[in-house]
Amino acid sequence: MRAPVLCLAIILLVGTVAAKASAQEDNATWGGKHIEMTVTASGAQIEFDCATGNIAEKVPLTSNSHFQLKGTLTREHGGPVRKNETSNVKKAIYSGKIENGTITLTVLVDGKNPFGQRFVLKRGRPGQVMKCR
């Protein structure tokens, strides 16, 4: 009778640990020079020096994985928004690699124009972002 109870306890423990690990991946902060990314269950929010970004797909956080995800990039500028100013929201492709707690990220605006340089982000670190305000 003890063996089935022990097996059930082990199964519950493994399930709890797996759920906790999954929850820890959500709302994780990754930061680097000129960038901070908060990963959520459904994608990510990104702060750049003079822009914000949104990844609309789940970010795969497994080690040694490559990704290419769709999202948007919104350029910002100092000062007020002008009356005749058009939307600065553009389609973007976020691509990169996750390796040993580091993300190397590139951003293409409208699928062809690079935004900034290649960004290097470390898990659990705040970004070094200076906003245009």
Contacts in CASP RR format, 6 or more apart in sequence:
PFRMAT RR
TARGET T0000
AUTHOR 0000-0000-0000
METHOD contacts of the structure
MODEL  1
MRAPVLCLAIILLVGTVAAKASAQEDNATWGGKHIEMTVTASGAQIEFDC
ATGNIAEKVPLTSNSHFQLKGTLTREHGGPVRKNETSNVKKAIYSGKIEN
GTITLTVLVDGKNPFGQRFVLKRGRPGQVMKCR
25 39 0 8 1.000
25 61 0 8 1.000
26 39 0 8 1.000
26 40 0 8 1.000
26 41 0 8 1.000
27 38 0 8 1.000
27 39 0 8 1.000
27 40 0 8 1.000
28 38 0 8 1.000
28 39 0 8 1.000
28 61 0 8 1.000
28 123 0 8 1.000
28 124 0 8 1.000
29 36 0 8 1.000
29 37 0 8 1.000
29 38 0 8 1.000
29 39 0 8 1.000
29 123 0 8 1.000
29 124 0 8 1.000
29 125 0 8 1.000
29 126 0 8 1.000
29 127 0 8 1.000
30 36 0 8 1.000
30 37 0 8 1.000
30 38 0 8 1.000
30 39 0 8 1.000
30 103 0 8 1.000
30 121 0 8 1.000
30 122 0 8 1.000
30 123 0 8 1.000
30 124 0 8 1.000
30 125 0 8 1.000
31 37 0 8 1.000
31 121 0 8 1.000
31 122 0 8 1.000
31 124 0 8 1.000
31 125 0 8 1.000
31 126 0 8 1.000
31 127 0 8 1.000
31 128 0 8 1.000
32 119 0 8 1.000
32 120 0 8 1.000
32 121 0 8 1.000
32 122 0 8 1.000
32 125 0 8 1.000
32 127 0 8 1.000
32 128 0 8 1.000
33 119 0 8 1.000
33 120 0 8 1.000
33 127 0 8 1.000
33 128 0 8 1.000
34 48 0 8 1.000
34 49 0 8 1.000
34 116 0 8 1.000
34 119 0 8 1.000
34 128 0 8 1.000
34 129 0 8 1.000
34 130 0 8 1.000
35 46 0 8 1.000
35 47 0 8 1.000
35 48 0 8 1.000
35 105 0 8 1.000
35 119 0 8 1.000
35 121 0 8 1.000
35 127 0 8 1.000
35 129 0 8 1.000
36 46 0 8 1.000
36 47 0 8 1.000
36 121 0 8 1.000
36 126 0 8 1.000
36 127 0 8 1.000
36 129 0 8 1.000
37 44 0 8 1.000
37 45 0 8 1.000
37 46 0 8 1.000
37 47 0 8 1.000
37 103 0 8 1.000
37 105 0 8 1.000
37 121 0 8 1.000
38 44 0 8 1.000
38 45 0 8 1.000
38 46 0 8 1.000
39 59 0 8 1.000
39 61 0 8 1.000
41 58 0 8 1.000
42 56 0 8 1.000
42 57 0 8 1.000
42 58 0 8 1.000
43 54 0 8 1.000
43 55 0 8 1.000
43 56 0 8 1.000
43 57 0 8 1.000
43 58 0 8 1.000
43 59 0 8 1.000
43 69 0 8 1.000
44 54 0 8 1.000
44 55 0 8 1.000
44 59 0 8 1.000
44 94 0 8 1.000
45 52 0 8 1.000
45 53 0 8 1.000
45 54 0 8 1.000
46 52 0 8 1.000
46 53 0 8 1.000
46 54 0 8 1.000
46 55 0 8 1.000
46 94 0 8 1.000
47 53 0 8 1.000
47 127 0 8 1.000
47 129 0 8 1.000
47 131 0 8 1.000
48 115 0 8 1.000
48 129 0 8 1.000
49 129 0 8 1.000
49 130 0 8 1.000
49 131 0 8 1.000
49 132 0 8 1.000
50 75 0 8 1.000
50 76 0 8 1.000
50 77 0 8 1.000
50 131 0 8 1.000
50 132 0 8 1.000
51 73 0 8 1.000
51 74 0 8 1.000
51 75 0 8 1.000
51 76 0 8 1.000
51 115 0 8 1.000
52 73 0 8 1.000
52 74 0 8 1.000
52 76 0 8 1.000
53 71 0 8 1.000
53 72 0 8 1.000
53 73 0 8 1.000
53 74 0 8 1.000
53 92 0 8 1.000
54 71 0 8 1.000
54 72 0 8 1.000
55 69 0 8 1.000
55 70 0 8 1.000
55 71 0 8 1.000
55 94 0 8 1.000
56 69 0 8 1.000
56 70 0 8 1.000
56 71 0 8 1.000
56 72 0 8 1.000
57 69 0 8 1.000
57 70 0 8 1.000
57 71 0 8 1.000
59 67 0 8 1.000
59 69 0 8 1.000
60 67 0 8 1.000
60 98 0 8 1.000
61 98 0 8 1.000
62 98 0 8 1.000
63 98 0 8 1.000
63 99 0 8 1.000
63 100 0 8 1.000
63 101 0 8 1.000
64 97 0 8 1.000
64 98 0 8 1.000
64 99 0 8 1.000
65 97 0 8 1.000
65 98 0 8 1.000
66 95 0 8 1.000
66 96 0 8 1.000
66 97 0 8 1.000
67 94 0 8 1.000
67 95 0 8 1.000
67 96 0 8 1.000
67 97 0 8 1.000
67 98 0 8 1.000
68 93 0 8 1.000
68 94 0 8 1.000
68 95 0 8 1.000
68 96 0 8 1.000
69 93 0 8 1.000
69 94 0 8 1.000
69 95 0 8 1.000
70 91 0 8 1.000
70 92 0 8 1.000
70 93 0 8 1.000
70 94 0 8 1.000
71 91 0 8 1.000
71 92 0 8 1.000
71 93 0 8 1.000
71 94 0 8 1.000
72 89 0 8 1.000
72 90 0 8 1.000
72 91 0 8 1.000
72 92 0 8 1.000
73 89 0 8 1.000
73 90 0 8 1.000
73 91 0 8 1.000
73 92 0 8 1.000
73 107 0 8 1.000
73 109 0 8 1.000
73 115 0 8 1.000
74 88 0 8 1.000
74 89 0 8 1.000
74 90 0 8 1.000
75 88 0 8 1.000
75 90 0 8 1.000
76 88 0 8 1.000
76 131 0 8 1.000
76 132 0 8 1.000
77 132 0 8 1.000
78 132 0 8 1.000
78 133 0 8 1.000
79 133 0 8 1.000
90 109 0 8 1.000
90 110 0 8 1.000
91 109 0 8 1.000
91 110 0 8 1.000
91 111 0 8 1.000
92 107 0 8 1.000
92 108 0 8 1.000
92 109 0 8 1.000
92 110 0 8 1.000
92 111 0 8 1.000
92 115 0 8 1.000
93 107 0 8 1.000
93 108 0 8 1.000
93 111 0 8 1.000
94 105 0 8 1.000
94 106 0 8 1.000
94 107 0 8 1.000
95 105 0 8 1.000
95 106 0 8 1.000
95 108 0 8 1.000
96 103 0 8 1.000
96 104 0 8 1.000
96 105 0 8 1.000
96 106 0 8 1.000
97 103 0 8 1.000
97 104 0 8 1.000
101 122 0 8 1.000
101 123 0 8 1.000
102 120 0 8 1.000
102 121 0 8 1.000
102 122 0 8 1.000
102 123 0 8 1.000
103 119 0 8 1.000
103 120 0 8 1.000
103 121 0 8 1.000
103 123 0 8 1.000
104 118 0 8 1.000
104 119 0 8 1.000
104 120 0 8 1.000
105 118 0 8 1.000
105 119 0 8 1.000
105 120 0 8 1.000
105 121 0 8 1.000
106 114 0 8 1.000
106 118 0 8 1.000
106 119 0 8 1.000
107 114 0 8 1.000
107 115 0 8 1.000
107 116 0 8 1.000
107 119 0 8 1.000
108 114 0 8 1.000
108 115 0 8 1.000
109 115 0 8 1.000
121 127 0 8 1.000
END
